[in-house]
Amino acid sequence: MSSRPLEITPVEEWGFFTLPRPMIIAGPCSAESEEQVMETARGLHDLGIHVFRAGIWKPRTHPGSFEGVGAPGLKWLQKVKHEFGMKVGTEVASAKHVFECIKYGVDIVWIGARTTANPFLVQELADALQDTDIPVLVKNPVNPDLDLWIGALERLNRARIRKLGVIHRGFSTSEDILYRNDPQWKIAIELRTRYPGLPFFADPSHMGGSRKYLLELSQTALDLGLEGLMIESHCHPECALSDSAQQLTPEGLREMLGKIVVRDKDSDSPTYREGIDQLRAQIDIIDEGLLYSFSSRMNVSRKIGQYKKEHNIAILQTSRWDSLLGSMIEKGRAYGLSEDFIRAVFNAIHDESVRTQNQILSE
């Protein structure tokens, strides 16, 4: 599916962040008390963080869980602005939230994963934010649906919201995985490819679900060229009313950021340019060879389709395909290729082969 172009104001023109990367948005999962907010903000300000985040309204799965302090917490964010000169942001899920944020001078808002998945709510937020100058970040939807994510961006952009960006926080899954949410970086890469100018942050806190995974997930995000990170930081994480396991103290955040390697997006070094150009030329030759191989394989598939048609044989031969795929996975391992990669490539080839043969049978 082709995507509509987006009119985006570069993140450097938002006036929020100091370069170079990474750009950091940090603060507690939830604003719990004025003392907790101010103590955390003080530690982050001393660390050099310019944008303070805190959840005011918390969408929770079960009633009775801590669902945030609500609008009174916005006064604490206002105090952070006045005392430390930091920009402040929070999550919004309704037009009422937006109006309250505007009233208290909130500088940046984001749309959570559950809200992104609901086009009606996104449209309500777009209407409320229309023609404001507040930057809006959109988290990926709960499930890995790239078009749903893009649709939310389009709705906001149509409301003339130009300071627009995204936050990748991983996707829910029923599978037993290492992290809280499945990173599925390939979806983030696809969105990045479609909209290279879109400011792109990662949320390693919600992705990992535990502070022990923050460094590796943050490093992966920056290795992929994302602009920055949204990280949860609490002055006393062990006492947090929500998501205590994934929050760092400001000092812990300082230590983690000190271990991150920030890579340049490109280089004008003649040595680098010559080396990378040679390697890319090799890739181009190999890719052209792949296209020739794919074309040759499809020609054989067409002949098989014609042969099946002449002998009145069904297209799908499940046992044959299962055997072939298993064999390719084993051979792929010998070449250092992952099972997921082999499955993705050969399933795509198989789908195209079936489509081609279906076309022959229908002629």
N, C-alpha and C positions, 0 to 999 in steps of 0.2 A: 504494500500500500504506500503510495506517495504521500509525503507530509507537506502541509502548508508551510510556507516560510514564516518565520517569526521575526517581529521587529524587536530587537533586544538592545538595551543600553549596556555597554561594556561595564563589567563589575568595577573596573578601575575608576569609573565616573560616578560610582555610588557615594564616594566619600567616606567609606566605612573602614577600609582595610589599608594597611601599609604593605607595600611590596618590599622584598620578594616573597614568594610563597614559602610555607603554606599560610593561607588565610584561616584564622581560627575563630570559631564561634563557640563559647564555652559558658557553662553555668549548670545549676542543678536541674535534675529531671523535673522537680516540682519546687515552686516557691512555698515554703512551709511556715516561715515566720520572718518578721522583719530582721531579727538578729541573724538568722541563718543566711538570708539573702545578702545582707551587708557584709558579713564576715567572708562569705565566699567571693563576693565581688571585690572586696579589698585584696584578697589573695591573688585573684586573677588580674586585677589592675596592676599589682606589683610585678606580675609576670610579663606584662606588656600586652595582655589581651585587650582588644578594643571593642568587641561586641559581646555583650552579656545575654545569655538565654536563660529562661526559666519558664516552666509550665505553670500556667495560671488555671486553665481548665484542662482536666485530665480525663480523656475518654478511657473508661475501664471496662473490662469484660463483665465483671460481676458487680451488682449493686452492693453497697456497703464498703467497697474498697475506697481508699482515699482518692477523691475525684478533684482535688485542687481546692485552693482557698477562694477562687473566683475573683471577681472584680476588685475587692479590697487589696489583693496582692499587686495590682497595678501601681498603687501608691508607692510600694517598695521599689518597683522598677524605676519609677519616677525619681525616687531618692538616689538610686544608683547613678542615674544620669547626672543629677545635680552635684553629687559629692565627688564622683570619680571621672566625670566627663565621658563615660562609656556610652555607646549605642546599646539599646536594649530591644529584645525581641521575644515573642512568644507564639504559641500555636493558636490558630483560630479555626472554629468549626461552624460558625453561624454568623449571620449579619450582625446580630447583637454583639458578639465578640469583637467584630471589626469596629463598630461604633464606640465601644468602650476603649479599645486600644487607641483610636484616634483622639478621644477625649483626654487620655492620659499621656499622649505624646510618644507612644511606642514607635520605634524607628523601623523595625522590620518584623514581618510576620511569616509564618510558614503554615502550610496545609499538611495535616497528618495523613498517614497511609490509609486509614479507614475513610477519611473524608475524600481523598483523591479518587477512591473507588466509586463515589456516588456523584454522577454528573449533575444531579439536581442541587446538591449542596455546593458543588464547585461553582455552578452558575449563580447561586445566591451570594457566594463570596465575591465572585467577579462583579456582580452588580453593586455590592456594597463598597468595593474597592475602586470602582470605576473613576478614572481621572485623578486618583490620589497619586502622590509621589512616593508611596511606601513600597519598598522592595518586597517582593513575594517569592518565597521559595516553596517548591512543591515536592513533597516526598513521593517516592514511588508507591503505587497502590499495593495493597497487601499481597495480592497474587501477581505472578509475573506476566502482566498484560501491558505490553509496550504501548499499544494504541490508546489504551485508557489513560496512561500517563501523558501521552502527547495530547490527547483530547482535552485534558485539564489545562495544559499550557495554552492551547488554542483558545479556550474559553476566556482565560484571563487576558490574553493578548488582544482579543477582540474588544475587551473592555478598556483598551488603551493602556494597559499595564505594561510598561516597557522594562522596568527594573525587575526582571524575572529570571529565576534560576531554579535549580533542582537539587534535591538531596537524595542520595542513594542510601537506603537503610536496609537493603536485603528483603527477601520475600518469605512469607510464612510457608511452612512445609510440614507434612505429616511424617516425613522420613526422619530417621534418627541421624542427625548430623552433629558436627562438632560445635557449631555456633547456634545462637538463638534463632537467627534468620539465615536463609540460604543466600549468600552473596550474589550468585549468578552474575558475575562481572560482565559476561557477554552481553547482557541486556543493557547495562550501563554503557558499554562500548558502542553498541548499536545506536543508542540515543546520542552519544557524543559524536558519532560519525555523521548522523543526520543533521545535527545542530552544533557545529564546532564552536560557534560563538556563544553558546549558552553557558552561563556560569554554573559550575558543577561542583557540589560538595558531597562528601561521604559522611555518614553517621555510623562510625565504628562501634559506638556504644550500644545502639539497638541491634546492629548486625551481630555483634559478638555475644552480648548478654552477660559478659563477664569482663572485668578489667584486665584479666590475664591475656585476652586476645586483642586488646586495643592497639598495641604497637604493630603487630603483624598486619592487621587490617588497615591501619592508617598508612603503613608503608606501601602496601599494595595499591591503595587509592592514589597516592602521590606518584607512584611509579607509572600509573596509567595516565598521568598528566592532569588529574583533577585539581581544581583551584584551591580547595581547602577542606577543612574538617569541621563538623559540629560534634563536640565532645561534651559529655556530661561530667560536671565537676561539682563536688559538694564538700563543704568544710568538715563535715563529719559523716562520711558515707555509711558507716555502720549504723547510724541512727536514721537514715533516710526513710521517708514514708512511702517511697516508690522506687523501684529499680536500684536498690542499694548495691547489688553485686557488680554493677557495671559502671559505677561512678568513681572518679579519682579525686583525691584532694588536689587543691591548686599546686602544692609542692610535688605531688605524684605526677601531675600533668607536666610540670616543668622538667622532671626527670625523663618522662617519656618523649617529649618533644626534642630533648637533647640527644636522643638516640636515633631519631629519624634522619635518613639521608634524603635530602631534597635534590632532585635531579633537574638539570636544565631541560627545557622543552626542545631546544635545538642549539646548534653551535656553528659559528662561522669559521672555525679552525680548518685550514686547508687539509691537514692530515685527516681530520674526521670526515670532511666532505668527500675526499677522494676514496676513503675506505668504505663509507656507507654507500656511495654511488656504485662502487664495484659490486658490493653485496646485493644491492637492489637490482642491478642488472642481471645478476644470477637468478634472483627470484623471478624476474620478468620472463626469462627464458624457460625456467621450470614451469611457470604458470601457463605459458603458451603450450608447453608439452602436455600439461594436464588437460587443457581444452581439447587438444587433438585426441588424447586418450578417451575423454568423455564422449566425444563425437563418434569415435570408432566403436565404443561400447554400445551407444544408442543405435548405431546402424545394425549391429548384431541383434539387439533387442527387437528392432523392427522386423528383422527376418524371422526371429522366433515368434513374434506376434502373428506374422503371416502364416507361418507353419502351423501354429495352433488353430488359426482360423480354418485352414484347409482341412484339418483333421478334427475340427469341432471339439477342441480341448479348452478347459477353463484357464484363465490367465494365472490366477494365484496358485502357486505350488508351495504351500507353507513349509512342508518338511524340507524341501530343497533349499528354500531361503534360509531357514533356521540353521541348516548345516553349513551353508556358505558363509553366513554372518559369523558363526562360531569359529570357522576356520580363519576368516580374515582377522578376527580379534586376536587369535593366537599368533598369527603371523605378524600382526601389527606390534605386538609386545616385543617381538624379536628385533623390531626396528626402533624401539623406544617410543612407540605411539600409545597413547592412553586408550582404554576401552571406550570412554565417552566420545572421544574424537572419532574412532573407527565407526562406532554406532551411528553417530550423526552423519558422517560422510556417506556411508553405505546405505543408510536408510533413505537419505535424499536421492541417491542414485536409483535405489529400488523404486521409490515413489514415482520418479520420472519415467522409469522403464514401464511400470504398470500403466501410467497415464498414456504413454505412447502406444502400448499394445491395446489398451481400451479403445483408442482412436481407430486403430486398424480394424478391430472387430466390429466397430459401429459403422464403418464405411459400407 
